[in-house]
Amino acid sequence: MTRSILVRIILGACAITALLLLCTWLVGGFVGLSGHGVAALIIGIVVSMFLGIGLMVAVFASSRSGHDDAAGESTASFKRPSED
């Protein structure tokens, strides 16, 4: 996957999230919340989304660079002591 495809996927996920928040607001989904509650909810959603995207990018980058293979080889020779 090229970098431009990843950027498009991330921007698409952000756009879908923004659209869902807007639709929820338009149909009155935030009626019972104060302004601080709505702000906290939106900040929580955005931070969680970016954390998830960032961690998945780290997993894919690590897998493609070969770092995972080196870690797998070092643990393959490790033998657990027998449980007596």
DSSP file (Angstrom, degrees, kcal/mol; ACC not computed):
  #  RESIDUE AA STRUCTURE BP1 BP2  ACC     N-H-->O    O-->H-N    N-H-->O    O-->H-N    TCO  KAPPA ALPHA  PHI   PSI    X-CA   Y-CA   Z-CA
    1    1 A M              0   0    0      0, 0.0     2,-0.1     0, 0.0     0, 0.0   0.000 360.0 360.0 360.0 134.7    0.0    0.0    0.0
    2    2 A T     >  -     0   0    0      1,-0.1     4,-1.8     4,-0.0     3,-0.3  -0.431 360.0-110.7 -85.4 164.5    1.3    3.4   -0.9
    3    3 A R  H  > S+     0   0    0      1,-0.2     4,-2.4     2,-0.2     5,-0.2   0.855 116.1  57.8 -63.0 -35.7    1.3    6.3    1.5
    4    4 A S  H  > S+     0   0    0      1,-0.2     4,-2.0     2,-0.2    -1,-0.2   0.863 104.9  50.7 -66.6 -34.3   -1.3    8.1   -0.5
    5    5 A I  H  > S+     0   0    0     -3,-0.3     4,-2.3     2,-0.2    -1,-0.2   0.916 110.2  49.7 -67.6 -42.0   -3.8    5.3   -0.1
    6    6 A L  H  X S+     0   0    0     -4,-1.8     4,-2.4     1,-0.2    -2,-0.2   0.904 110.1  50.6 -62.4 -41.0   -3.2    5.2    3.6
    7    7 A V  H  X S+     0   0    0     -4,-2.4     4,-2.7     1,-0.2     5,-0.2   0.904 109.9  50.6 -63.8 -40.5   -3.8    9.0    3.8
    8    8 A R  H  X S+     0   0    0     -4,-2.0     4,-2.3     2,-0.2    -2,-0.2   0.897 110.3  49.6 -63.8 -40.3   -7.0    8.6    1.8
    9    9 A I  H  X S+     0   0    0     -4,-2.3     4,-2.3     2,-0.2    -2,-0.2   0.924 112.7  47.0 -64.4 -44.3   -8.2    5.8    4.2
   10   10 A I  H  X S+     0   0    0     -4,-2.4     4,-2.2     2,-0.2    -2,-0.2   0.924 113.7  47.4 -64.3 -45.0   -7.5    7.9    7.2
   11   11 A L  H  X S+     0   0    0     -4,-2.7     4,-2.4     1,-0.2    -1,-0.2   0.875 111.1  52.4 -64.9 -36.3   -9.2   11.0    5.8
   12   12 A G  H  X S+     0   0    0     -4,-2.3     4,-2.4    -5,-0.2    -2,-0.2   0.909 108.9  49.2 -64.2 -42.3  -12.2    8.9    4.8
   13   13 A A  H  X S+     0   0    0     -4,-2.3     4,-2.1     1,-0.2    -2,-0.2   0.895 112.2  48.9 -63.5 -39.9  -12.5    7.5    8.3
   14   14 A C  H  X S+     0   0    0     -4,-2.2     4,-2.5     2,-0.2    -2,-0.2   0.902 111.4  49.6 -65.0 -41.4  -12.3   11.1    9.7
   15   15 A A  H  X S+     0   0    0     -4,-2.4     4,-2.4     2,-0.2    -2,-0.2   0.901 110.8  49.0 -65.8 -41.5  -15.0   12.2    7.2
   16   16 A I  H  X S+     0   0    0     -4,-2.4     4,-2.5     2,-0.2    -1,-0.2   0.912 112.0  49.2 -64.4 -42.2  -17.3    9.4    8.1
   17   17 A T  H  X S+     0   0    0     -4,-2.1     4,-2.4     2,-0.2    -2,-0.2   0.923 111.9  48.2 -63.2 -44.1  -16.9   10.1   11.8
   18   18 A A  H  X S+     0   0    0     -4,-2.5     4,-2.4     1,-0.2    -2,-0.2   0.905 111.6  50.5 -62.9 -40.9  -17.5   13.8   11.3
   19   19 A L  H  X S+     0   0    0     -4,-2.4     4,-2.6     2,-0.2    -2,-0.2   0.906 110.5  48.9 -63.9 -42.5  -20.6   13.0    9.2
   20   20 A L  H  X S+     0   0    0     -4,-2.5     4,-2.3     2,-0.2    -2,-0.2   0.897 111.4  49.5 -65.7 -39.8  -22.0   10.6   11.9
   21   21 A L  H  X S+     0   0    0     -4,-2.4     4,-2.2     2,-0.2    -2,-0.2   0.916 112.2  48.7 -63.4 -42.1  -21.4   13.3   14.6
   22   22 A L  H  X S+     0   0    0     -4,-2.4     4,-2.5     2,-0.2    -2,-0.2   0.925 111.9  48.1 -63.4 -45.5  -23.2   15.9   12.5
   23   23 A C  H  X S+     0   0    0     -4,-2.6     4,-2.0     1,-0.2    -1,-0.2   0.898 111.0  51.3 -62.6 -40.6  -26.2   13.6   11.8
   24   24 A T  H  <>S+     0   0    0     -4,-2.3     5,-3.2     1,-0.2     6,-0.4   0.906 111.6  47.4 -62.6 -41.6  -26.4   12.7   15.5
   25   25 A W  H ><5S+     0   0    0     -4,-2.2     3,-1.0     3,-0.2     5,-0.2   0.900 110.4  52.4 -65.8 -40.7  -26.4   16.4   16.4
   26   26 A L  H 3<5S+     0   0    0     -4,-2.5    -2,-0.2     1,-0.2    -1,-0.2   0.849 109.0  48.4 -66.8 -34.6  -29.1   17.2   13.7
   27   27 A V  T 3<5S-     0   0    0     -4,-2.0    -1,-0.2    -5,-0.2    -2,-0.2   0.420 123.1-102.8 -87.2   3.1  -31.5   14.5   15.0
   28   28 A G  T X 5S+     0   0    0     -3,-1.0     3,-1.3    -4,-0.3    -3,-0.2   0.768  71.8 145.2  88.1  26.5  -31.1   15.7   18.6
   29   29 A G  T 3 <S+     0   0    0     -5,-3.2     3,-0.2     1,-0.3    -4,-0.2   0.664  74.1  48.9 -71.2 -15.8  -28.8   13.0   19.9
   30   30 A F  T >  S+     0   0    0     -6,-0.4     3,-1.2    -5,-0.2    -1,-0.3   0.148  75.2 114.5-107.3  18.4  -27.0   15.4   22.2
   31   31 A V  T <  S+     0   0    0     -3,-1.3    -1,-0.1     1,-0.3    -2,-0.1   0.877  76.8  46.9 -60.9 -41.7  -30.2   17.0   23.7
   32   32 A G  T 3  S+     0   0    0     -4,-0.2     2,-0.3    -3,-0.2    -1,-0.3   0.528  99.0  87.1 -80.0  -5.1  -29.6   15.7   27.3
   33   33 A L  S <  S-     0   0    0     -3,-1.2     2,-0.1     1,-0.1    -3,-0.0  -0.697  72.4-129.6 -99.0 147.0  -25.9   16.8   27.4
   34   34 A S     >  -     0   0    0     -2,-0.3     4,-2.3     1,-0.1     5,-0.2  -0.266  38.4 -95.9 -77.5 176.2  -24.5   20.1   28.3
   35   35 A G  H  > S+     0   0    0      1,-0.2     4,-2.3     2,-0.2     5,-0.1   0.882 128.2  50.8 -61.6 -38.5  -22.0   21.9   26.1
   36   36 A H  H  > S+     0   0    0      2,-0.2     4,-2.6     1,-0.2    -1,-0.2   0.872 109.0  51.7 -67.0 -36.5  -19.2   20.5   28.2
   37   37 A G  H  > S+     0   0    0      2,-0.2     4,-2.4     1,-0.2    -2,-0.2   0.912 110.6  47.2 -65.9 -42.6  -20.6   17.0   27.8
   38   38 A V  H  X S+     0   0    0     -4,-2.3     4,-2.6     2,-0.2     5,-0.2   0.917 112.9  49.4 -64.0 -43.6  -20.8   17.3   24.0
   39   39 A A  H  X S+     0   0    0     -4,-2.3     4,-2.7     1,-0.2     5,-0.2   0.922 112.0  48.3 -62.6 -43.4  -17.3   18.7   23.8
   40   40 A A  H  X S+     0   0    0     -4,-2.6     4,-2.5     2,-0.2    -1,-0.2   0.898 112.1  49.9 -63.8 -39.9  -16.0   15.8   26.0
   41   41 A L  H  X S+     0   0    0     -4,-2.4     4,-2.3     2,-0.2    -2,-0.2   0.933 113.3  44.7 -63.8 -46.5  -17.8   13.3   23.9
   42   42 A I  H  X S+     0   0    0     -4,-2.6     4,-2.5     2,-0.2     5,-0.2   0.919 114.4  48.6 -66.5 -43.1  -16.5   14.7   20.6
   43   43 A I  H  X S+     0   0    0     -4,-2.7     4,-2.7    -5,-0.2     5,-0.2   0.912 111.7  50.8 -62.6 -41.5  -12.9   15.0   22.0
   44   44 A G  H  X S+     0   0    0     -4,-2.5     4,-2.3    -5,-0.2    -2,-0.2   0.898 111.5  47.2 -62.4 -41.4  -13.1   11.4   23.3
   45   45 A I  H  X S+     0   0    0     -4,-2.3     4,-2.4     2,-0.2    -2,-0.2   0.933 114.4  46.3 -65.4 -45.8  -14.3   10.1   20.0
   46   46 A V  H  X S+     0   0    0     -4,-2.5     4,-2.5     2,-0.2     5,-0.2   0.923 114.3  46.8 -65.2 -44.7  -11.7   11.9   18.0
   47   47 A V  H  X S+     0   0    0     -4,-2.7     4,-2.4     1,-0.2    -1,-0.2   0.919 113.5  48.9 -64.3 -43.3   -8.8   10.9   20.3
   48   48 A S  H  X S+     0   0    0     -4,-2.3     4,-2.4    -5,-0.2    -1,-0.2   0.898 111.5  50.2 -62.6 -40.3   -9.9    7.3   20.4
   49   49 A M  H  X S+     0   0    0     -4,-2.4     4,-2.6     2,-0.2    -2,-0.2   0.938 112.6  45.2 -64.0 -46.9  -10.2    7.2   16.6
   50   50 A F  H  X S+     0   0    0     -4,-2.5     4,-2.7     2,-0.2    -2,-0.2   0.863 112.1  52.7 -67.4 -34.3   -6.7    8.7   16.1
   51   51 A L  H  X S+     0   0    0     -4,-2.4     4,-2.5    -5,-0.2    -1,-0.2   0.934 111.7  46.1 -64.1 -45.3   -5.2    6.4   18.7
   52   52 A G  H  X S+     0   0    0     -4,-2.4     4,-2.1     2,-0.2    -2,-0.2   0.917 114.8  46.5 -63.0 -44.0   -6.7    3.4   17.0
   53   53 A I  H  X S+     0   0    0     -4,-2.6     4,-2.4     2,-0.2    -2,-0.2   0.925 112.7  50.5 -64.3 -44.0   -5.5    4.6   13.6
   54   54 A G  H  X S+     0   0    0     -4,-2.7     4,-2.1     1,-0.2    -2,-0.2   0.903 111.2  47.8 -61.9 -42.2   -2.1    5.3   14.9
   55   55 A L  H  X S+     0   0    0     -4,-2.5     4,-2.1     2,-0.2    -1,-0.2   0.888 111.8  49.7 -67.6 -38.1   -1.7    1.9   16.5
   56   56 A M  H  X S+     0   0    0     -4,-2.1     4,-2.5     2,-0.2    -2,-0.2   0.888 109.8  51.2 -67.7 -37.4   -2.9    0.1   13.4
   57   57 A V  H  X S+     0   0    0     -4,-2.4     4,-2.7     2,-0.2     5,-0.2   0.904 109.7  51.0 -63.0 -40.2   -0.4    2.1   11.3
   58   58 A A  H  X S+     0   0    0     -4,-2.1     4,-2.3     2,-0.2    -2,-0.2   0.894 110.1  49.6 -64.2 -39.5    2.4    1.1   13.7
   59   59 A V  H  X S+     0   0    0     -4,-2.1     4,-2.2     2,-0.2    -2,-0.2   0.936 114.1  44.2 -64.2 -46.7    1.4   -2.6   13.4
   60   60 A F  H  X S+     0   0    0     -4,-2.5     4,-2.4     2,-0.2    -2,-0.2   0.907 114.4  49.0 -66.3 -41.1    1.4   -2.4    9.6
   61   61 A A  H  X S+     0   0    0     -4,-2.7     4,-1.7     1,-0.2    -1,-0.2   0.907 112.5  48.3 -65.3 -40.8    4.6   -0.5    9.4
   62   62 A S  H  X>S+     0   0    0     -4,-2.3     6,-1.0    -5,-0.2     5,-0.9   0.892 112.3  49.3 -65.8 -39.2    6.3   -2.9   11.8
   63   63 A S  H  <5S+     0   0    0     -4,-2.2     3,-0.4     1,-0.2    -2,-0.2   0.898 113.0  46.1 -67.0 -40.6    5.1   -5.9    9.9
   64   64 A R  H  <5S+     0   0    0     -4,-2.4    -1,-0.2     1,-0.2    -2,-0.2   0.788 108.5  55.6 -74.3 -27.0    6.3   -4.5    6.5
   65   65 A S  H  <5S-     0   0    0     -4,-1.7    -1,-0.2    -5,-0.2    -2,-0.2   0.635 109.8-117.0 -84.3 -12.3    9.7   -3.5    7.8
   66   66 A G  T  X5S+     0   0    0     -4,-0.8     4,-1.5    -3,-0.4     3,-0.2   0.450  79.5 122.2  94.7  -0.6   10.6   -6.9    9.1
   67   67 A H  H  ><S+     0   0    0     -5,-0.9     4,-1.7     1,-0.2    -4,-0.2   0.848  73.3  56.6 -64.1 -32.3   10.9   -6.1   12.8
   68   68 A D  H  > S+     0   0    0     -6,-1.0     4,-2.2     1,-0.2    -1,-0.2   0.866 103.1  54.3 -66.9 -35.4    8.2   -8.6   13.6
   69   69 A D  H  > S+     0   0    0     -3,-0.2     4,-2.2     1,-0.2    -1,-0.2   0.910 106.7  50.6 -65.3 -41.9   10.2  -11.4   12.0
   70   70 A A  H  X S+     0   0    0     -4,-1.5     4,-1.6     1,-0.2    -1,-0.2   0.889 111.3  48.3 -64.2 -38.4   13.3  -10.6   14.0
   71   71 A A  H  X S+     0   0    0     -4,-1.7     4,-1.3     1,-0.2    -1,-0.2   0.881 110.9  51.3 -68.8 -37.5   11.3  -10.7   17.2
   72   72 A G  H  X S+     0   0    0     -4,-2.2     4,-1.0     1,-0.2    -2,-0.2   0.871 108.5  51.3 -67.2 -37.0    9.7  -14.0   16.2
   73   73 A E  H  X S+     0   0    0     -4,-2.2     4,-0.8     1,-0.2    -1,-0.2   0.862 106.8  53.4 -68.8 -35.5   13.0  -15.6   15.5
   74   74 A S  H  < S+     0   0    0     -4,-1.6    -1,-0.2     1,-0.2     3,-0.2   0.834 112.8  43.3 -71.0 -30.2   14.4  -14.7   18.9
   75   75 A T  H >< S+     0   0    0     -4,-1.3     3,-0.7     1,-0.2    -1,-0.2   0.635  98.7  73.9 -88.7 -13.1   11.5  -16.3   20.8
   76   76 A A  H 3< S+     0   0    0     -4,-1.0    -1,-0.2     1,-0.2    -2,-0.2   0.834  97.1  48.5 -68.0 -31.3   11.5  -19.4   18.6
   77   77 A S  T 3< S+     0   0    0     -4,-0.8     2,-0.4    -3,-0.2    -1,-0.2   0.569  88.3 104.8 -85.3  -7.7   14.6  -20.7   20.3
   78   78 A F    <   -     0   0    0     -3,-0.7     2,-0.5    -4,-0.2    -3,-0.0  -0.601  54.9-164.6 -76.5 126.9   13.3  -20.0   23.7
   79   79 A K        -     0   0    0     -2,-0.4    -2,-0.1     3,-0.0     3,-0.0  -0.943  15.9-128.5-115.1 133.3   12.2  -23.2   25.5
   80   80 A R        -     0   0    0     -2,-0.5     2,-0.1     1,-0.1     3,-0.1  -0.524  29.5-108.6 -76.5 141.2   10.0  -23.2   28.5
   81   81 A P        -     0   0    0      0, 0.0     2,-0.1     0, 0.0    -1,-0.1  -0.453  43.2-100.2 -66.7 144.5   11.2  -25.2   31.5
   82   82 A S        -     0   0    0     -2,-0.1     2,-0.7     1,-0.1    -3,-0.0  -0.393  32.6-122.3 -67.9 140.9    9.1  -28.2   32.1
   83   83 A E              0   0    0      1,-0.2    -1,-0.1    -2,-0.1    -3,-0.0  -0.746 360.0 360.0 -87.3 116.8    6.6  -27.9   34.8
   84   84 A D              0   0    0     -2,-0.7    -1,-0.2     0, 0.0    -2,-0.0   0.407 360.0 360.0-105.6 360.0    7.1  -30.5   37.4
